[in-house]
Every structure is written in C-alpha cells, then in structure tokens.
Amino acid sequence: MLQKVFECKRCGACCAGESTVSLSPQDIQNIASFLKISKKEFLEKYTVLKDKSRIEMKTQNGYCIFFDLSNKACKIHPIKPFKCKEWPFPSAIFQDKENFEIIKNSCEGLKHFSWEEIKFFKNIAKIKNNSKLKLK
C-alpha cells in the first residue's frame, strides 16, 4: 500500500501574518526558560497583549518574531507553543472540507493531500510534534 508523508516545506506561511498564536501560561514559562530570561522580560520584549486577556508573540517583518527568515526555521522550535506544534493539523482541519481547503491553501506541505486522506488520517493517528506524518 502506498503511503503519503507530510513533510514541512519550510515556506514560513504558517509563521506569517499580522498576529501570531495565543500563548498559554505554560508556553510563556517554557519560552522564557528556553531563552534564559525572566517571564517579565519575555513578556516585555517578545509579546503583545491583545483583547485585554490574550497574549501573542510580536511580529517582525510580517512574521512571528521567532521566525528566522534566512534559515526558514523557528528559533524556539524545541519549545514552540502548542498551537504552533499542532499546525498544520489544528482540530478545525478535520471539521469540514472548507476548513481543510483554507488550511491546505496556506501550507505547501498539504498541497498533495485530499480531504478524504485527511479524514482518514484523523481516524488512524494522533498528531504529535514531529516533522513527518505518514498516511496509509
């Protein structure tokens, strides 16, 4: 049986935009520890408060502040936020074909997948933070 493999193309589309993912308290602690700075310093230097209660990483040149444009990689990859780890497979991708198509159009690694393959994958695999996912 043929297998399809998801492989990140490192295009940076998932890290681009006017805003980034919301950070949980655990994300904040993990990133601050990884950078070897206090939570206060991390919050002041790298984040922005949205909607009075939501904290996001700042953007720089149209990308997340931690996206390295020259290497097309995340500078905090080992401890990147949960929402970043689950991309491009957030729960919304499995809810309906329209969501899948929107996400597929913004991710080079998903271009060769069909809605049927993604639905099937939901039933056979738990998504973890890795760079390759196999579909049978």
N, C-alpha and C positions, 0 to 999 in steps of 0.2 A: 504494500500500500504506500502511495506517495505521501510524503509529509511536507507541509509548508512550515516555514520557520519565520517568526517575526524577528527582524533584526533592525535595530535603531540605525537610521541613516545619518544621524548626527547633523541634521539640517538646521536645527535650532528653532524650528517653528513652534515647538511646544514651550519654549522659553521667551518667545517674542510677544510683545503687546504693551498696552498702556498700564496693565496691572499684572500682578502675579497671584499665586495661590495664597489662601489664608493660612496663617501659621497657628498651630496649636501651642499651648504652653510647653508641651514636650518638645516640639520642633524648635522652639526658641531656646530652650535649655540645651538641646543637642548641638545646635549650630554654634551657640556661644561657647560651649565647652570645646568643640572642634576647633574653633578659631582662637581658643585660649584667651578669651576676653569675658568680662562680666556680662550678665544679661542686660544690665542697664546700658553698657557701651554698645552691645549688639543692637539693641532697640533704637538707640540714638543714631547710630552710624548706618545701619543697613535696612531699617524698616520704616514704614509709613502707616499711620492709623487711618483706617477707612471706616466710615459709618459709625464712628464713636466706640465701636467694640471689636472691629475686625482689624487684625494686624497682617500686613503683607510686606514682602520684601520690596525694596525700592527697585525702580527700573533705571537703566542707564543705556543710552543709545538705542532705545526701543526693545531692550531685552532685560531679563532679570539681572540684577546687579551681580549675581554669581555665575552668569554665563560667560565663558571665555570665548569671545568671537574668533580669536586666532586659532585656537585648538578645537573649536566647536564642541566644547565639553563643559560640564558643570564643575565649578571649583570646589563645591562641597558635596560631590557625588556620594561619598560613603555615608553621609548622614542627611542627605537631602530630605525635605519634608515629605510626609506621607502622600499628599496629593500629587507631588512630582513623581514619587515612586510608582504610583498606580497608573500613570499616563503611559501609553495612550489607551489604557483599558479601565477608565472610570466606570462605575456601575451604569451610568447613563448610556454607554455604548451598547449595552445588552438590552435596553428597554424597548427600543424600536428602531426600525430601519433608518428613519430620518436622522436620529442622533448618530447612528453609525456613519452615515454618509457625511455628516458635518465633520465629525472627528477624522474620518478617512481622508477627507479633502485637505486637512491641515497636517497630515502625518505621512511623510514619504514611505515609511516602513509599512504602512497599512494599504498602500495603493493596490497591491495584488491580492488582497483578501476580499471575499464576498460576504454579504450579510449572513448567508447560510453557514459559512465557515466560522464566523464569529459566534453565532448562536450555538453551534455545535461545541465550540471551544468552551463556552460558559459551562456546559454540562460535563466536561471531562477534566478541566484543570482549574486549580486555584492559582490565581495570579500572584506571583511573588516579585520582589525587586530583583530582576535579572535582565540581561540584555537580549536573550533569545528565548522564545516560547514556541514549542512545537505543536502543530495541529496534525491530526491523522485523518 
